[in-house]
Amino acid sequence: MDEWQYLEREVVSDPSGRQWTVALMDVLGQEGDPDMPNKLQELQYSSGRYFTLVYSPTGGLQRERGYAVLAEAEDAYRELLAAVMDGSLDPTQPVFREGLED
């Protein structure tokens, strides 16, 4: 997981002392993707181009949520950081693809 390119990423500890990486990524901003995505990619990611992630030191993805708008994803990233650190979110309970439209 550490090989991906992230907009923001921080390693934090939960109240039990376990470390988690909390990250924000742009799926169209990865190496090899064009600066201007084609129309098919725009449609594919219109409901979740930006993702907040929580993963363990071994790379196990524990939480993933998509956002169409960067500002919303940035707010969610900051809230996720705080929730992991204060224990109001337990990353040991995985959640995947939350918030995406079908």
N, C-alpha and C positions, 0 to 999 in steps of 0.2 A: 504493500500500500504506500510505502514511503517514496516509491519511484514516480508516482503521479505528480503532476504540477498542480499546486493549490494556490488559490487567491490568498487564503489565510490558513494557518495551521499552528496548533499549540498542544503540547503535552501537558496534561493536568492530572492531579491526583484526586480521587474521590475520598470521602471521609474515612474509608477503610484503608487508605494508603495505596490502593491499586492505581496504576497509571493507565491513562487513556489518551489517545490522540483525538482531538476534536478538530475538524477541518471543514473548509468551504472550498468547493471547486466549481469550475465552469467546464462542463463536459465538452464544449466546443473549443476550449482554450488549450487542449492537450497538444503535445508535439505531434506534428504531422497533419493537424487539421488546418484548413485554410483560414485566413483572417476573416473572410466573408463566406460563411457557410452557404451551401446551395439550398434551394427551396425545399428539397426533400428533408434535409437535416433540420431546417428551421421548423418545419411542421412536426417532425419527430420529437423535437425537444421543446416545443412551444409551451408545454405544461410542466416542464421540469428541466430546464437547461442548467440551473444552478443547484448544487446539492450540498447539504450539510451531512457530515459523516462522523461517526464515532467508531474507532477501532482500537483493538488491543495491541500491546507491544509485539505480539506474534503475527499481527496483520489480520486477525479475525474481525471482519466487519460486524458491528453490533447494532448500528443504527444508520439509517439512510432516509433522507427526506428531500424531495424535489421542490423547487420553486421556479416560477417563470420570470420573476423580477429580482434583479440583483439586490436592491435595497431591502426587500423582504428577507432574502437569504442572509444578508449581513446582520440584520436584526436577530434572526433566528440563531445564527452562529454565536453571537454574544450571549443570548439567553441560554443556549446549550452549554456553553463554557461554564456559566454560573451554576446551572442546574447540576452538572456533573460534579463540580467542586463542592457544592453545598449539600449534595446527597438527595436532592429532590427528584433527580432522574437516576435510575439504576441501569448503567450500561450492560450489566450482566443479563438483562432481559431484552433480547434483540427485537428490533423493529426495522422492517425493510420496506422500501418504496412507499413510504407514508406521504400522503398529500398529493399524489399524482392523479390526474384526471384520466379516466378510461376512454 
